[in-house]
Each structure stands twice: as C-alpha cells, then as structure tokens.
Amino acid sequence: MVVEKIKVMIIGNNDNRIYEIKSLLRTDRIAFVGFSKQDKIALEKAVGLKPNVILLQCDDDYRDAIDLAKKIYMKMPGCAVIFLCDYFDGSMIEEVMLAGVRKVLQLPIDVKILMENIEIAYNIEKSRLENADLTTANMQSRIITVFGAKGGIGKTTIAVNLAVLLAKMGKKVAIIDADLQFGDVNVYFDIDPKDTIAELSQGKDSGNIDAIKRIMALHFSGVSVVCAPKSPEYAEYVTATIVETMINTMRPYYDYVLVDTAPQFNDVTMAAIENANLVLLVAAPDISTLRNTKISLNILESLQQREKTEIIVNRLTKGMISIKDMQRVLGVQVKNTIALDFKIAANCHNKGLPIVLDSPKSEIGKDLVKLAKNVVSMIDDNV
C-alpha cells in the first residue's frame, strides 16, 4: 500500500533557518512543496500550493506570524500550522492557541521530534476537515450571483455598482460577466478588454488563478473584471464546468466574487446560481417582469435554491405597481428597492461610470448604498 505523503511548506524570513528546517524534511513521508517569505502574498502562495502542514519560522516578533496563522486557519481548512522559534515567550501561548496553531517547537530541533509533531498535526487537521461542514469551510469568500428573469431591467447596473461599493468597503472584489453572448459589464466600467473569458476557456486554464488574473481588467475602483466574449459566437467555448471551476478557483483570493448572468436558465447561469452564497433576483414593477419573476422563484424552489435568493425591485416609482401588490403576487417580502432615475442611469452608462461614483448623492445612488449594506448582512446569514 502506498502511504500518502504529507505536503509541507515553510514560511519565514530567516534564510539560514529556512534552509536548516528544509534539510530536516528529507524523508520518504514528506513532500516539500515550497517556501515563502512572511509577507503580504504568503497566504496567496500557501493557498496555491495547498500544503497539509505549514512550518512557520518565527523571530522575536510573533505578532505578524500570529496574524498569518489566523488567516491560514480560517481560509485553509485541512492545513495545520506549527511554529518553529529560537525562543518563545510563554505569555503568548494562549494567543497562539487561539490562532489555531497546533504546536510550538524550539529550534534547533531533532528530526525525529519534528517528524512526530508534523504527523500528529497532520492527522488532527485531517480529522477536523473530514468532520467539518464543508459548506462553511470558506467563510471569508462570498459568491453573489445576480440574475433577472427578463433582459433590460437593470441587472448589470446593480451588479456593477454593488461590486464598486463592496470594493469601497475595503473588500477584495471581482466580477465575472457570465452573460456570454451580450454581456456588457465592460461598457459600464469603460473597459476595452484585451482578453476575455473566451480566451481563458480556449486555453483550458480556468483552474489556474494566475491565468485568470492575466485575462482580468482592473478598474480604478479596485474591482477586477472578467469580461464576456467580444462576440456572441465565442460564447460556445465557455461551458458551465469552466465557469464553476473559475468561481471555485477564485474563492481563496477574493472577499466577494459577483457573477452577472444572462436572463435565462441555461447551464452557465445554473452553475453560477448553485455555487453562490447569495442569489439576487432582480425584478421590476411591470406585469411581464412580475410573471417571469414568479416563474423563476418556482424554478429556484424546485432546484432547492430558493432559500438563498433575495428579491430586488429595480426602477421603483409612484403610480406603478406598488410594493404591496408585488409582495402579494410573488408571495415573498421585498426588502430591497432601487428608485427609478432613467436620466442618471443612462448618463452614467454612457460615460462608463458606475452610478455610485458619478452620482452617489442621488436617490438611486443612496438606494444602491443601502442595498450593499443589506447584502453584506444577508450574505452572512446565507453562508
């Protein structure tokens, strides 16, 4: 029987110590997968390497190491952290334990003791992962899918402005334009993309975060954008599996990933809905849209996606169908509404500027801000 090797990574700033630790890992039980400086991208490197155990080499200042250990514990279930220190202040042991660190060992260390502790930490974390509720394994990564039962009801406007507002909150945000034939997220951001999701799909790199980042466009608001194909005929290259793989590959790297979808229940849209923490179903106060929204709610119910779906009524104005009437027809409570202001919306669209950047004090801008705050609250209840 082949024994599974334990994948080990080293993080630290002391090159001599890292070399010393690495020399101890030359056993048949260990697969050394790489090392990193203890810097801003250490976590990103760790997520990409997927180690079972991280040996975190610490100098006198443990604060940064403890902060990194907390992030690893939250974002990388199944990965155990062991501190290796020349000297350790016993007064900090409680803080280190709360950060999820499995063991603190003093350097220099005997290879047998190190291997025993790696094995123990690996087995404990493996057991924790096997018994964990995997639906909550990635609490920091939230996927929001924006869907509408009819075209032209402001779905993309809401997705784009929500992405910008989340970025303004200090979150790392990406948006995927999954309306593959006629998606125009890039127009709302005034972006002329060099590459799109179609080029990524043809290269078969949807599971490679570096490849995804290469085809992204970065808007000045801080939002990273995966644009739809430049022409409808390229949509056939992008399958539901590719979109699902992209979403799950991007999860560890972004606080929020928004997916703007086509107004139809195709395979790509369903992949975006099924992989979402929260589905925003955009409606408008007219009979045709209400009918389609009611049908959509029934479909989502049958697919067991209804509980994570929230209605947003866009283009609300006096004299049209009231919220009370909409709630009666749809059979749901409407908590989120966006005022109708066609002039501001059209002007911002034509300028390629999101409403919350160009006209934040307008009624529609204030409604979008309120929506963003509600979404942050709602998504915490749906993960």
C-alpha positions, 0 to 999 in steps of 0.5 A: 500500500502506498502511504500518502505523503504529507505536503509541507511548506515553510514560511519565514524570513530567516534564510539560514533557518529556512534552509536548516528546517528544509534539510530536516524534511528529507524523508520518504513521508514528506513532500516539500512543496515550497517556501515563502517569505512572511509577507503580504502574498504568503497566504496567496502562495500557501493557498496555491500550493495547498500544503497539509502542514505549514512550518512557520519560522518565527523571530522575536516578533510573533505578532505578524506570524500570529496574524498569518496563522489566523488567516491560514486557519480560517481560509485553509481548512485541512492545513495545520500550522506549527511554529518553529522559534529560537525562543518563545515567550510563554505569555503568548501561548494562549494567543497562539492557541487561539490562532489555531496553531497546533504546536510550538517547537524550539529550534534547533530541533531533532528530526525525529521530534519534528517528524512526530509533531508534523504527523500528529498535526497532520492527522488532527487537521485531517480529522477536523476537515473530514468532520467539518461542514464543508459548506462553511469551510470558506467563510471569508469568500462570498459568491453573489450571483445576480440574475433577472428573469427578463433582459433590460431591467437593470441587472448589470447596473446593480451588479456593477455598482454593488461590486464598486461599493463592496470594493469601497468597503475595503473588500477584495472584489471581482466580477465575472460577466457570465452573460456570454453572448451580450454581456456588457459589464465592460461598457459600464466600467469603460473597459476595452478588454484585451482578453476575455473569458473566451480566451481563458476557456480556449486555453483550458486554464480556468483552474489556474488563478494566475491565468485568470488574473492575466485575462482580468481588467482592473478598474480604478475602483479596485474591482477586477473584471472578467469580461464576456466574449467580444462576440456572441459566437465565442460564447460556445467555448465557455461551458458551465464546468469552466465557469464553476471551476473559475468561481471555485478557483477564485474563492481563496483570493477574493472577499466577494466574487459577483457573477452577472448572468444572462436572463435565462436558465441555461447551464452557465447561469445554473452553475453560477446560481448553485455555487453562490452564497447569495442569489439576487433576483432582480425584478421590476414593477411591470406585469411581464417582469412580475410573471417571469419573476414568479416563474423563476422563484418556482424554478429556484424552489424546485432546484432547492435554491430558493432559500438563498435568493433575495428579491430586488425591485429595480426602477421603483416609482409612484403610480406603478405597481406598488410594493404591496401588490408585488409582495402579494403576487410573488408571495415573498417580502421585498426588502430591497428597492432601487428608485427609478432615475432613467436620466442618471442611469443612462448618463452614467452608462454612457460615460462608463461610470458606475452610478455610485461614483458619478452620482452617489448623492442621488436617490438611486445612488443612496438606494444602491448604498443601502442595498450593499449594506443589506447584502453584506448582512444577508450574505452572512446569514446565507453562508 
